[in-house]
Amino acid sequence: MATDFSSLREAATTALFDCQSCGACCSYSAEWPRFSTEDDAQLDRIPQKYVSSNEAGMRCDGVRCSALSGEVGKHTACGIYELRPDVCRACMPGGDDCLMARRAHGLPIV
């Protein structure tokens, strides 16, 4: 009988790449936190102070999303986690985008 270990692998990956001790994806590129698939109702919920002047994505300070607090690689949090754009929701711990951002910050990718 074959055993499905996918949920164990997912839990291990999530623990290894804990977003709240990373934040690399939120400090990778000013072009990354863009709006593309959100509907107007989703966008209207994001506080205006976090939206870029051209309204194409999140406002960034350099390459860092303005909604990110904390120190990348130590302890971070998203100020609008429940309202974050779809591109942020799509970045999965340990996924290709996550690993690319972690490499850019010199964080371990084990």
C-alpha positions in Angstrom: 0.0 0.0 0.0 1.4 3.4 -1.0 1.5 6.1 1.6 0.8 9.7 0.6 3.4 12.0 2.3 2.5 15.1 0.4 0.9 16.8 3.5 4.1 16.1 5.5 6.3 17.6 2.7 4.1 20.6 2.6 4.3 21.2 6.3 8.0 20.8 6.3 8.4 23.2 3.4 6.2 25.8 5.1 8.2 25.4 8.4 11.5 25.7 6.6 10.4 28.8 4.6 8.5 30.7 7.4 7.3 33.9 5.8 7.2 35.8 9.1 11.0 35.2 9.5 11.7 36.0 5.9 9.9 38.8 3.9 12.3 38.4 0.9 9.5 38.3 -1.6 8.1 41.6 -0.3 11.5 43.2 -0.8 12.5 41.8 -4.1 11.3 44.2 -6.8 9.1 47.3 -7.0 7.5 45.7 -10.1 6.5 42.5 -8.3 3.6 43.6 -6.0 1.5 44.5 -9.1 -2.2 44.3 -9.6 -3.2 42.0 -12.4 -6.1 39.7 -11.6 -7.8 41.5 -8.8 -11.3 42.9 -9.3 -12.3 46.4 -8.3 -13.8 45.3 -5.0 -10.5 43.6 -4.0 -8.5 46.7 -4.9 -10.9 49.1 -3.1 -10.2 47.3 0.2 -6.4 48.0 0.0 -5.7 51.2 2.0 -4.7 53.9 -0.5 -1.5 54.7 1.4 -0.2 51.3 0.2 -1.1 51.7 -3.4 1.4 53.1 -6.0 0.7 56.5 -7.5 -0.1 55.0 -10.9 -2.4 52.5 -9.1 -0.8 49.5 -10.9 0.4 47.8 -7.7 1.6 48.3 -4.2 3.6 51.4 -3.3 7.2 50.5 -2.6 10.1 52.2 -0.9 12.9 51.2 -3.3 12.1 47.5 -3.9 10.4 47.0 -0.5 6.6 46.9 -0.4 5.3 49.6 1.9 3.0 47.2 3.7 6.0 45.1 4.9 7.1 45.7 8.5 10.2 44.3 10.2 13.6 43.2 9.1 14.0 40.9 6.1 15.5 37.6 7.1 14.7 38.1 10.8 11.0 38.9 11.6 8.5 40.4 9.1 4.8 41.0 8.8 2.4 42.2 6.1 0.3 45.2 7.2 -2.5 44.1 4.9 -2.1 40.3 4.9 -5.9 39.6 4.6 -6.2 42.2 1.8 -2.9 41.5 -0.1 -2.9 41.3 -3.9 -3.2 38.1 -5.8 0.5 38.1 -6.8 1.4 38.0 -3.1 -1.1 35.2 -2.5 0.5 33.2 -5.3 4.0 33.3 -3.9 4.2 30.1 -2.0 6.8 29.2 0.7 9.6 27.3 -1.0 8.2 28.0 -4.5 10.3 29.3 -7.4 9.4 33.0 -6.7 10.2 32.5 -3.0 13.6 30.9 -3.7 14.5 33.6 -6.2 13.8 36.3 -3.7 15.6 34.5 -0.9 18.7 34.1 -3.2 18.6 37.8 -3.9 18.7 38.6 -0.2 21.4 35.9 0.5 19.0 33.9 2.6 19.3 30.1 2.8 17.4 28.0 0.3 18.3 24.6 1.6 
